[in-house]
Amino acid sequence: MGSPQSRLEALLKELRLDLSAAEVHGFMVGRLCTDHRLPWEAIAEELLPEDLPLSCRKRLKALTEEVCRELLATDFSFNLWLPPEERPLPERAVALAEWCQGLLYGIGLGGRIAWSKEAEEILADVQKIATLDPDASGEEDERAFVELVEYLRTAVQLLVEEALSRHHAGA
């Protein structure tokens, strides 16, 4: 069956889409950050061809539900779908930048949201990370990369918590 990331990569390859799993995952997370109740069909419509085969629709639905479960989990199990650490750092840096671009695109499609000052700062940081230099190498760059990934994991949780509290407050 494979990891969710590998299943998404296979789906994108099957559909011959020029999107990375990292970018699509970031997009899904961004859309779900703005509305965790968003139906998976809305995500599919915004990202994938209209004539998506039924088998692909089912797989995308399962992946979207999995992302939503991860985001709403209270055990901080959320992870960015990036290439594994044995892949070269430049490849992972490109994927991280693509993930950030997807996140920002997904949040942007969610409409104008009155984020807190802290959330606005997070989004500004994500914009900077989205322009990350992929030519990183060496142990120091590896540590910096790991720190960025951990920062983003935490940042996404804060965005989700803020969106949930806004939803529960009826805003």
N, C-alpha and C positions, 0 to 999 in steps of 0.2 A: 504494500500500500504506500509506503514511503512517508516522508515528512510532509507537513502541509506546504512547505516551501517547494519541495520537489514536485508535489502534485500541481501546484500553481504553475511552475516552470513548464511542466508537461502540457498543461492546458494551453498556455500561451504559445508554445511551440506548435501544438496541433492546430491552433487557430491562425498560425502564421502572423502573429502580431508582433510588432517591433516595440515591445514593452518588456522591461525586466520584472522579475518577480518582486524585487525590492521596491520598484516604483509602484507597482499595482498594490502591494501590501501597504505601502505608505498612503496611497490614495484611499484604500478601504478604511484604514485607521483614521485618516482625516475626516472622511464622511461620517464615520461612526462616532467620532469625537463631537461632531456638531449635532448628531441625532442618533443615539444608540438604538432607537426604534426604527430606523430607516430600513425599509424592506430591501432585501438583497437584489430584487429586480431593479430598483432605482440605481443601485451601484452598477449593475450590468448594463443598463441603458446608457449611462453616462460614459462608459468605458469600452464596451464591447459592441461588435456588430449586431444589428437587429435580428438577423437570421441565425442567431446562435442555436446550434443543434440542441435537442432536448438533453442528450447525455452530458453535454458541456454545461448546460444550464443547471443540471442537478449537481454537478461537481462544483460549479461556482457557488451555488447556494450553500453547500456543505462547508466550503472554505470561508465564506463570509460569516456564517454562523460560528465557525471556529474562532475567527478573529474577534467577533463580538464577545464570545465567552471569555477569551483571554483578556480582553479589555476590561470586562466587568468583574473578573475574578478578584477576590480579596487577598489572594496569596502572592501577588506581584509576580505571577508567572508569565506576564507579557514579555515577549522578545521581538526584536526587529528581525524580519526575514531577510538575512544577509548571507552572502557566501560564507562557508565554514572557515575557521581560522587557519586551516592549512592552505587556503588559497593565498596568492600573493597579495600583499597589502595594497598595492595600487588598484587591483580588481575590487577589493573590499571597499576601498575609499570611493571608487566610482559608484558602487552599489549604495553606499551610505548617502552620497549626494543625491542619487536618484530617489532613494527612499524619502529623503527630506523634500524633494521637489513634489513627489506624489502626495505627501502629507499636506503640504501647503496648497496644492491644487484641490485636494479633497475638502479641506477646511474652507477654501475660497468658494467652492460650489455650495457650501452650506449656508451662504448668505451672510449678511452683515450681523455679526454677533458682538455684543458688548462684553468683551473679555476683561478680566481684571488686569491691573497693572502688571502683576507677576506673569500672567498668561501672555500678555503683549510682549514682555521681555523674552519669554520662551520662544514665541513665534519669530521674534527678531533674531534670536540665536539660531533657530532652525534655518532662517533665510541665509545666514552666514555659512552654516554647515553645508547648505545646498550648493555652495560654490567652492567646496573643498578642493584643494590641489591633489589630484590623483597620483602625483609623482612622489608620494611619501615612501620612505623606506627606512630601515634601521630600527633599533630597539626603542629609541625615544619616540619615534613616530608611531610605533606599534602601541606603546603605552598611551599615547595621546588618543589614538583611535579607540582603544578600549574605554577610555574615560568618556569620549564623546558618545559612544553607544550606551554606556550606563546613564549618562546625563539624559539622553533622549528617552530611554526607558522610563526614567523617573518623571521627566517632563510630560510625557504622554499620559501617565497616570494622573498627574495634576490637572491636565486639560480635561480628562474624562471626569474626574471628580468635580471639577467646576461646572462642566456641562450637566452632569447629573444633579448637582445642587440647584442649578438654574431651572432644570426641568421640574424638580420637586417643588420649587418655590413658585412655579407657574409662570416664570418669566419667559 
